[in-house]
Amino acid sequence: MQAEKDKIKSDIKSLLPGELQAELTAMGEPKFRAKQVFRWLARGVRSFEEMTDLPKSLREKLGEAFFLTPPTVERKQVSAIDGTVKYLWRLGDGNRVESVVMRYEHGNTVCVSTEVGCAMGCAFCASTLGGKVRNLAASEILDQVIFSELDSGCKISNIVLMGIGEPLDNFDSVLRFLRLVNDPDGMNIGMRHISLSTCGLAEKIDKLAQLDLQLTLSVSLHAPDNETRSKIMPVNRAYDVETLLAACRRYFERTGRRISFEYAMIRDVNDTPAHAKLLGDRLAGTGCHVNLIPLNDVPESALKPSTPETLRRFIASLEKRGINVTVRRKLGPDIEASCGQLRRGMEKKEK
Ligand code: SAH
């Protein structure tokens, strides 16, 4: 019955400030109310009742027209080693997604999910094993930031869209989320403090470029040639390496923002000297940045991480070509902090 009622209500937290104002004006409310309500939403209220400086009648009217479905913490793990906090959230409909709060010297970063599951099918990734269940609403992405901050007590200054899901496959909600989290009356997190990671949906990269946002685009490249890339990333069969890199070039030309390429080092798959050389050929002189990721072991996958010696040689080969290379530090090694693993673990247990 409650679910039936909620169906005709709408999702207030996904509304942009202008849309919220239009809704409230249509309800006969003065203009300033929208800002008041928007601010309450960003503070993480769990009900309209908590908006204590609104007239009771308005709180009731809001409750009749809109729903609020704040997530609850289903599991929380705190790393004893580096303080990384990992959340498994339970959403309004019982689905689950993960977020991770990482503490860095330059500020705390939250990694958020954009979909329940993922349709992209990358061979090394735990998030995609059960396929995609649904898109997240903008409000559900935003709530991961708001409630991670509230629960952990860590003021969040940076966001990475690198959790479960392919952000560009949920383009409209992700864009709405970016606008909401960036709003001065909301979390007020600058676009330059946000990174979006994609497996390489080239057309959507072009669409994003047109918006000229100042966020950082990370592209999961993971192989410089089509043969290797198609084996580990099915998306490569739709947008091959040449098509993807051409879209990346256009993105840089249009936005002036340098792209960061992610490259998970997989033993004997994409880590040979020939791969390093070809990667160097493709990227030298483009000013981009390569972030090598030591592969996280996914129990369902036969793929293994590269040896430290191979990693060292790979780095040296790229650096010789003048490419800026970093290796992703593994945070929260004691708490399964890599994406998709906690949700996956829970879903398996229930079967
Ligand atoms: N769908 C987006 C964002 C999610 S994943 C994307 O593909 O970019 C964030 C990063 O983690 C991606 O670069 C992804 O390829 C990488 N990743 C996924 N599984 C991994 C694993 N087992 N080990 C290392 N990196 C992994």
Residues whose N, C-alpha, C, O or C-beta is under 5 A from the ligand:
A	BS01	SAH	F124 C125 A126 L161 M162 G163 G165 E166 P167 S197 T198 C199 S220 E262 A264 I293 P294 L295 N296 V298
